[in-house]
Amino acid sequence: MRNLIAARGVRRALALVLLSITTVLTIGVTSSPAHAWNPANDGWYKCYVDGKWMWCKDL
């Protein structure tokens, strides 16, 4: 009986860790600016949008 309780606790802890990792990665990916890389000077320039510096390009 003790082994079942311990296994259940380990499973719950593992599930919580995996949920935390997934949550952090999801928030990180969805909240990053769309143009956060350093462009190669092909019409890109730095601009200030909504309180953040981003890379912009006029289309």
N, C-alpha and C positions, 0 to 999 in steps of 0.2 A: 504494500500500500504506500509506503514511504517513497519508493522509486517512482510511482505514478505522480505523486505530488511534486517531487523534485523535477521530473521531466516536464510536467505542466508549467512549472515556474520558469524553467529554462526556455521552453517554447515561447512563453509570454514575453520574457525578456528579449529574446531574439526578434520576435515580431515587433516589439517596441523600438528596438534599435533600427531595424529595417525601415519601419515607418518614419522614424526621425530622419534617416538618411534620404529617403525619397522626398520627404517634405522640404528639406533644405535644398536639395538639388532642383526641385520644381520651382521653388520661390526664386532661387538664384537665376535660373534660365529665363523665367518669365519676366523678371524685373530688370534684366540687363538691357541697356540701350541697343537699339537695332544696329547702329553703326559704331560699335565700340572698338574697332580695330584701327590700326594706323594705315591709312590709304597711301597709295604711291603717287601722289600729286597729279592725278588725272581728273581734275575738276573738283576734288574734295577740299573742303576747308572746315576749320573749327567754328562752331557756332554755339551759342548759349540758348538752350531751350528748356523751359520749365525748371529753371534753377540748376541745370546740369550742363556741363560742356559735352558736346557730341560732335561727330563728323557729319557734315551736311554736303549735299550736292544739288545744284539747281538743275531741274529737268525742263 
